[in-house]
Amino acid sequence: MGCGASSASHNVSSSMSKPTGTASSSAEQKVVRRIISAALIPVESENSFTNMASWFDKVPEAPVDPILGLNAAFKADPAAHKLNLGVGAYRTEDGKPWVLSSVKRAEEIILNSGKYNKEYLPIDGLPEFNVASARLMFGEQLYEANAARIVTVQSLSGTGGLKIAADFIHKFMPHATVYISDPTWANHKSIMSLAGVPWKAYRYIDRATNGLDFGGMVADLDAAPDGSVVLLHSCAHNPTGVDPSTDQWATLADLVHRKGHFVLFDNAYQGFASGDLDRDAYSVRLFLQRGFQFIVTQSFAKNFGLYAERIGACNVITGNEREANCVRSQLKLISRATFSNPPIHGALIVSIVLSNAELTALWKSELKSMADRIIRMRQVGCPPNLALVSASSSPSSSSSSHHLLLFLLRLVALLVLFLRPDRPGSANMLLLLLCVVPAWTSLSECRLCIALDASRSCSIVSYGWVPVDRAATDSIVC
């Protein structure tokens, strides 16, 4: 206690010790003295709490997210010529994020109409958004025919929709295991694990061809216990980009029916994959046409460019209207305990665009331009003076030797980079050889992407094939 407080208390105590001449005042003095004595009990040192065991001393540091961690490292890198190949976000020719014109016009409507405010949304989200989102996913005719058994709740983008789905599965399918493709988006496993849902992997990629291992996929899902949950990427499989054909989707539907499996679709790239909204929704609509009950989550991060707005949906296709009402009530309970109410801004943007014919047409054209540019960039390849990689060349008699040489060069370069990061010069020499050695191999075989900055120092930025404009960065070696 401070000196001033102690002195004041002493004065009060001294004044109370003076005789008053009455019994009642004497009793009052005793009460006051007891109160003052209690107040003046010495307080332990301010550091006494630091000597106690911490509540948090057993909490380990979690690993850095492999995608967002790379993004943070990119931002911290002072190099002038660098390229971010980590987070899956669309960039313009100048390497900048693109806010779509359709989105800007929707925001102008929100700002100028005077009818929108910042009040809480219902727990299940903006009703207009939910309807527009479901119509986009299932198509007008299928939606109208099945609207009574479709439940749509707004979510925090696709990730939030998957979390709602995982919590629902944990509560109402407690004995089910979720089967997830190998490889898959890393967050799928984290979401299921944190929701308490067990998961196992099924084969998806043939490592020898980098194509779909459909036989392995079917065998693993066929061997899974009846009534398992199967997580499928509706289009643009993340991270491979390899999707089943229409015939293969039909085969998967037959397998799901025969085994009594339940499907959870992750739909993060509708329209962004091919530029065609209907084509990218084929798998989901096939399962709806076949009469299945399933869950499909949606994200509007990619196809609307609304990455930071966290706008998405979780759709549950039930058996009938009564079941739909019950499921909706449970999804609202999950949402209420998770984020209470979803945000409004992104929902308004999507609902306004999709309810306005002019804005919808503009958005579709912008969406197609993004998808077409991605496809075109993949076809163009790396700059000719940096790496000679052809997607259409036929294998020649010397292709295997070229391929082996490139493989060995990449392997040695990797070893130098990882084992001797302080000596990038040696790796640079090897990587420069990659620029002059022809490679008659497919784009899917082009694995290592390494950025060389203006000082010729070398750093790995990503795995996979990424084309780069020579003017945008000093060089890219694939």
C-alpha positions in Angstrom: 0.0 0.0 0.0 1.3 3.5 -0.8 2.7 5.9 1.7 -0.2 8.3 1.4 -2.8 5.6 2.1 -0.8 4.3 5.0 -0.5 7.8 6.6 -4.1 8.5 6.1 -5.0 5.3 7.8 -2.7 6.1 10.7 -4.4 9.4 11.2 -7.8 7.8 11.2 -6.6 5.2 13.7 -5.1 7.9 15.9 -8.2 10.0 15.9 -10.2 6.9 16.8 -8.1 6.3 19.9 -9.1 9.6 21.5 -11.7 9.1 24.3 -15.2 10.1 23.4 -16.9 9.5 26.8 -19.7 7.3 25.5 -20.2 3.5 25.4 -21.8 3.6 22.0 -18.9 5.6 20.5 -16.4 3.1 22.1 -18.1 0.2 20.3 -18.1 2.0 17.0 -14.4 2.7 17.5 -13.7 -1.0 17.9 -15.6 -1.8 14.7 -13.7 0.9 12.8 -10.4 -0.3 14.2 -11.1 -3.9 13.1 -12.0 -2.7 9.6 -8.8 -0.6 9.4 -6.7 -3.5 10.7 -8.1 -5.8 8.1 -7.4 -3.3 5.4 -3.8 -2.9 6.6 -2.9 -6.6 6.5 0.3 -6.8 4.5 -0.1 -7.8 0.9 2.2 -10.5 -0.6 4.9 -9.4 -3.0 3.7 -8.4 -6.5 5.8 -11.3 -7.8 4.1 -13.9 -5.7 2.0 -15.0 -8.6 5.0 -15.5 -10.8 6.2 -18.2 -8.4 3.1 -20.2 -8.9 2.9 -22.9 -11.6 1.5 -21.3 -14.8 -1.7 -22.5 -16.3 0.0 -22.5 -19.7 3.4 -24.0 -19.1 2.3 -27.3 -20.6 0.9 -25.8 -23.8 3.2 -26.7 -26.7 3.7 -24.4 -29.7 1.6 -25.6 -32.6 3.3 -26.1 -36.0 3.0 -23.2 -38.4 0.3 -23.6 -41.0 2.1 -24.8 -44.1 0.2 -22.5 -46.5 -0.3 -19.3 -44.4 3.1 -19.8 -42.8 4.7 -19.6 -46.3 2.6 -16.5 -47.0 4.0 -14.8 -43.8 7.5 -15.7 -44.9 6.9 -14.2 -48.3 5.7 -10.9 -46.8 8.8 -10.8 -44.5 11.2 -11.5 -47.4 12.8 -8.2 -48.4 13.7 -9.4 -51.9 12.4 -6.9 -54.5 11.8 -9.6 -57.1 9.7 -12.4 -55.5 6.6 -14.3 -56.3 4.1 -15.8 -53.9 3.1 -19.3 -54.9 1.7 -20.3 -51.6 -1.9 -19.1 -50.9 -4.3 -20.0 -53.7 -5.5 -16.5 -54.6 -5.9 -15.0 -58.1 -3.6 -12.3 -59.2 -3.5 -9.9 -62.1 -0.7 -9.6 -64.7 0.8 -7.1 -62.2 0.7 -9.6 -59.4 -2.1 -7.7 -57.6 -5.4 -8.9 -56.1 -8.4 -8.2 -58.3 -11.6 -6.8 -57.0 -14.2 -7.7 -59.6 -16.2 -4.9 -61.2 -19.4 -6.8 -60.4 -18.4 -6.8 -56.7 -17.7 -3.1 -56.8 -21.0 -2.3 -58.3 -22.8 -4.4 -55.7 -21.0 -2.5 -53.0 -22.1 0.8 -54.6 -25.7 -0.5 -54.4 -25.2 -1.4 -50.7 -23.8 2.1 -50.0 -26.2 4.2 -51.9 -29.5 2.4 -51.5 -30.0 3.4 -47.9 -31.9 0.2 -47.1 -29.0 -1.9 -45.7 -27.7 -1.7 -42.1 -25.4 -3.5 -39.7 -28.0 -5.3 -37.7 -27.4 -9.0 -36.7 -28.4 -11.5 -39.4 -30.5 -14.5 -38.4 -28.4 -17.4 -37.1 -28.7 -19.3 -40.4 -27.7 -16.2 -42.4 -29.2 -13.8 -45.0 -32.2 -15.6 -46.5 -31.7 -14.0 -49.9 -28.1 -15.3 -50.0 -29.0 -18.8 -48.9 -31.5 -19.1 -51.7 -29.2 -17.6 -54.3 -26.3 -19.8 -53.2 -28.4 -23.0 -53.4 -29.7 -22.1 -56.8 -26.2 -21.5 -58.1 -25.0 -24.9 -56.7 -27.9 -27.1 -57.9 -29.2 -25.2 -60.9 -32.7 -23.6 -61.2 -34.6 -26.8 -62.2 -33.0 -29.1 -59.7 -33.3 -26.6 -56.9 -37.0 -26.0 -57.5 -37.7 -29.7 -57.6 -35.9 -30.4 -54.4 -36.2 -27.1 -52.4 -38.3 -28.6 -49.7 -35.6 -31.1 -48.7 -32.6 -28.7 -49.1 -31.3 -26.9 -46.0 -28.8 -24.0 -46.6 -27.1 -22.1 -43.8 -24.6 -19.3 -44.3 -21.1 -20.1 -43.2 -17.7 -18.5 -42.8 -16.6 -19.4 -46.3 -15.9 -23.0 -47.2 -13.8 -23.7 -44.1 -16.7 -22.6 -41.9 -19.1 -24.7 -43.8 -16.9 -27.8 -43.4 -16.7 -27.1 -39.7 -20.4 -27.0 -39.4 -20.6 -30.2 -41.3 -18.0 -31.9 -39.2 -19.8 -30.9 -36.0 -23.0 -32.2 -37.4 -21.4 -35.5 -38.4 -19.8 -35.9 -35.0 -23.2 -35.4 -33.3 -25.5 -37.4 -35.5 -23.1 -39.9 -37.1 -21.0 -40.7 -34.1 -19.7 -44.1 -35.3 -18.8 -43.0 -38.8 -15.3 -42.5 -40.2 -14.6 -39.8 -42.8 -12.6 -41.0 -45.8 -10.4 -38.2 -47.2 -8.4 -38.3 -50.4 -4.6 -38.7 -50.3 -3.5 -36.0 -51.0 -6.0 -33.4 -49.9 -6.3 -29.8 -48.7 -4.4 -30.0 -45.4 -7.2 -28.3 -43.4 -9.6 -31.2 -44.1 -7.8 -33.3 -41.6 -7.5 -30.5 -39.0 -11.2 -29.7 -39.2 -12.2 -33.4 -38.7 -9.7 -34.0 -35.9 -10.7 -30.9 -34.0 -14.4 -31.8 -34.3 -13.6 -35.3 -32.9 -14.4 -37.1 -36.2 -12.1 -40.0 -37.0 -10.7 -40.0 -40.6 -8.8 -42.3 -42.9 -7.2 -41.7 -46.3 -8.2 -43.3 -49.6 -5.9 -43.5 -52.6 -6.4 -40.7 -55.2 -3.2 -40.0 -57.2 -1.1 -42.4 -59.1 2.4 -41.2 -58.2 3.9 -42.7 -61.3 1.7 -40.9 -63.8 0.4 -38.0 -61.6 -3.1 -39.0 -62.9 -6.1 -40.2 -61.0 -5.7 -43.6 -59.4 -9.3 -44.4 -59.9 -8.8 -48.1 -59.3 -7.2 -47.5 -56.0 -9.8 -45.0 -55.0 -12.7 -47.3 -55.8 -11.0 -50.2 -54.0 -10.4 -48.2 -50.8 -14.0 -46.8 -50.7 -15.3 -50.3 -51.5 -13.3 -51.7 -48.6 -14.5 -49.0 -46.2 -17.2 -50.1 -43.7 -20.8 -49.6 -45.0 -22.2 -46.2 -44.0 -18.9 -44.4 -44.0 -18.6 -40.7 -44.8 -16.7 -39.9 -48.0 -15.3 -36.4 -48.5 -15.1 -35.6 -52.3 -13.9 -32.5 -54.0 -16.7 -31.6 -56.4 -14.2 -30.1 -59.0 -10.6 -28.8 -59.2 -9.3 -31.3 -56.6 -7.0 -29.5 -54.2 -4.0 -29.8 -54.5 -3.8 -31.9 -57.6 -6.4 -30.4 -60.0 -7.2 -34.0 -61.1 -10.9 -34.8 -61.3 -12.9 -37.9 -62.1 -14.5 -38.1 -65.6 -18.3 -38.0 -65.9 -18.3 -41.8 -66.3 -16.1 -42.2 -63.2 -18.5 -39.9 -61.2 -21.3 -42.3 -62.2 -19.3 -45.2 -61.0 -18.6 -43.5 -57.7 -22.4 -42.8 -57.3 -23.1 -46.5 -57.9 -20.5 -47.4 -55.3 -21.9 -44.9 -52.7 -25.4 -46.3 -53.3 -24.3 -49.9 -53.0 -22.2 -49.3 -49.8 -24.7 -46.9 -48.2 -22.0 -44.3 -47.8 -22.7 -40.6 -47.0 -21.0 -38.0 -49.2 -19.6 -34.7 -48.0 -18.7 -32.5 -51.1 -16.3 -29.7 -50.8 -17.2 -27.2 -53.5 -14.6 -24.4 -53.4 -14.1 -23.7 -57.1 -17.4 -23.7 -58.9 -16.9 -21.7 -62.1 -13.3 -21.0 -61.2 -12.0 -24.4 -62.4 -13.3 -24.4 -66.0 -15.1 -21.1 -66.4 -18.4 -23.0 -66.7 -20.6 -22.9 -63.5 -22.7 -25.9 -64.7 -19.8 -28.0 -65.7 -18.1 -27.5 -62.4 -21.3 -28.4 -60.5 -21.7 -31.7 -62.5 -20.8 -34.1 -59.7 -23.0 -32.5 -57.1 -26.0 -32.3 -59.4 -25.5 -35.9 -60.4 -25.9 -37.0 -56.8 -28.9 -34.8 -56.3 -30.5 -36.2 -59.5 -29.8 -39.8 -58.2 -31.8 -39.0 -55.0 -28.9 -39.1 -52.6 -28.8 -37.4 -49.2 -25.5 -35.6 -48.7 -23.8 -32.4 -47.6 -22.1 -29.9 -49.9 -20.2 -26.8 -48.7 -19.6 -23.7 -50.8 -17.0 -21.0 -50.9 -17.3 -17.7 -52.7 -13.6 -16.7 -52.0 -12.3 -17.8 -55.4 -15.2 -17.3 -57.8 -16.2 -13.9 -56.4 -12.7 -12.9 -55.2 -14.2 -12.4 -51.7 -11.3 -14.0 -49.9 -11.4 -11.7 -46.8 -15.2 -11.5 -46.6 -15.5 -15.2 -45.4 -18.7 -15.9 -47.2 -19.9 -19.5 -47.9 -22.7 -21.9 -47.3 -23.3 -25.4 -45.9 -26.1 -27.3 -47.8 -27.7 -30.5 -46.4 -29.9 -32.5 -48.7 -32.3 -34.4 -46.6 -35.1 -36.9 -47.3 -38.2 -34.6 -46.9 -39.4 -31.3 -45.6 -39.9 -32.6 -42.0 -36.3 -33.8 -41.9 -35.1 -30.5 -43.4 -36.7 -28.5 -40.6 -35.1 -30.7 -38.0 -31.7 -30.5 -39.6 -32.0 -26.8 -40.0 -32.6 -26.4 -36.2 -29.5 -28.5 -35.4 -27.3 -26.5 -37.8 -28.5 -23.3 -36.2 -27.5 -24.7 -32.8 -24.0 -25.4 -34.1 -23.7 -22.0 -35.8 -25.0 -20.2 -32.7 -22.3 -21.9 -30.5 -19.6 -21.3 -33.1 -20.0 -17.8 -34.3 -23.5 -16.8 -33.3 -24.4 -14.9 -36.5 -22.6 -14.8 -39.8 -21.3 -11.5 -41.3 -23.5 -9.6 -43.7 -21.2 -7.8 -46.2 -20.2 -10.7 -48.3 -23.6 -12.2 -48.2 -25.1 -8.9 -49.5 -22.6 -8.8 -52.3 -23.3 -12.3 -53.6 -27.1 -12.0 -53.2 -27.2 -8.7 -55.0 -25.0 -9.9 -57.9 -26.9 -13.1 -58.3 -30.3 -11.4 -58.2 -29.5 -8.8 -60.8 -29.4 -10.1 -64.4 -26.9 -7.4 -65.5 -24.5 -8.0 -62.6 -24.8 -11.7 -63.0 -23.8 -11.5 -66.6 -20.9 -9.2 -65.7 -19.8 -11.6 -62.9 -19.9 -14.6 -65.2 -17.8 -12.9 -67.8 -15.2 -11.9 -65.1 -15.2 -15.4 -63.7 -14.6 -16.9 -67.1 -11.8 -14.5 -67.8 -10.1 -15.6 -64.5 -10.5 -19.3 -65.3 -9.4 -18.8 -68.9 -6.3 -16.9 -67.9 -5.3 -19.6 -65.5 -5.8 -22.3 -68.1 -3.9 -20.2 -70.7 -1.0 -19.6 -68.3 -0.7 -23.3 -67.7 -0.6 -24.0 -71.4 1.9 -21.3 -72.2 4.5 -22.6 -69.8 7.7 -21.1 -68.5 9.5 -18.5 -70.7 11.4 -20.2 -73.5 14.7 -18.7 -72.5 14.3 -20.1 -69.0 12.9 -23.6 -69.3 12.0 -25.6 -72.3 9.0 -27.7 -71.2 6.4 -28.8 -73.7 3.0 -30.2 -72.9 2.3 -31.4 -76.5 5.6 -32.8 -77.6 5.6 -36.5 -78.4 8.3 -38.6 -76.5 11.3 -39.2 -78.7 14.0 -41.8 -78.4 16.1 -39.5 -76.2 13.2 -38.3 -73.9 14.0 -40.8 -71.2 17.6 -39.6 -70.9 16.6 -35.9 -70.9 14.0 -36.7 -68.2 16.6 -38.6 -66.1 19.1 -35.8 -66.4 16.5 -33.2 -65.4 15.5 -35.3 -62.4 19.1 -35.7 -61.2 19.8 -32.0 -61.6 16.7 -31.1 -59.6 17.6 -33.6 -56.9 21.1 -32.4 -56.6 20.0 -28.8 -56.6 17.5 -29.6 -53.8 20.2 -31.2 -51.8 22.5 -28.2 -52.1 19.7 -25.8 -51.2 18.7 -27.7 -48.1 22.1 -28.9 -46.9 24.1 -25.8 -47.7 21.6 -22.8 -47.8 24.7 -20.5 -47.3 26.1 -21.6 -50.6 23.4 -20.9 -53.2 25.9 -20.4 -56.0 26.4 -24.1 -56.6 22.6 -24.7 -56.8 22.3 -21.7 -59.2 24.7 -23.4 -61.6 22.7 -26.5 -61.6 19.4 -24.7 -62.0 20.8 -22.7 -64.9 21.5 -26.0 -66.6 17.8 -26.7 -66.4 17.3 -23.6 -68.7 19.3 -25.1 -71.5 18.5 -28.8 -71.3 15.4 -29.6 -73.4 12.7 -31.5 -71.6 10.2 -33.5 -73.5 8.0 -34.2 -70.6 4.5 -33.4 -69.4 3.7 -30.3 -67.4 2.5 -32.6 -64.6 6.1 -33.8 -64.3 7.5 -30.3 -63.8 7.8 -30.4 -60.0 10.2 -27.9 -58.6 9.8 -24.2 -58.9 12.7 -22.1 -57.7 12.9 -18.3 -57.8 16.2 -16.6 -58.5 16.2 -12.9 -57.4 18.2 -10.1 -58.9 21.2 -11.0 -56.8 21.1 -14.5 -58.2 20.4 -15.9 -54.7 18.1 -18.9 -54.8 15.1 -19.9 -52.8 12.4 -22.5 -53.1 9.0 -20.9 -53.3 6.8 -23.8 -54.3 6.4 -27.2 -55.7 4.4 -27.6 -58.8 4.2 -25.9 -62.2 3.6 -22.2 -62.2 4.2 -20.0 -65.3 5.6 -16.5 -64.7 6.0 -13.5 -67.0 9.7 -12.6 -67.4 8.9 -9.0 -66.6 7.2 -9.9 -63.3 10.2 -11.5 -61.7 13.9 -12.0 -62.4 13.4 -15.6 -63.4 11.7 -18.8 -62.6 13.2 -22.2 -63.2 10.8 -25.1 -63.4 
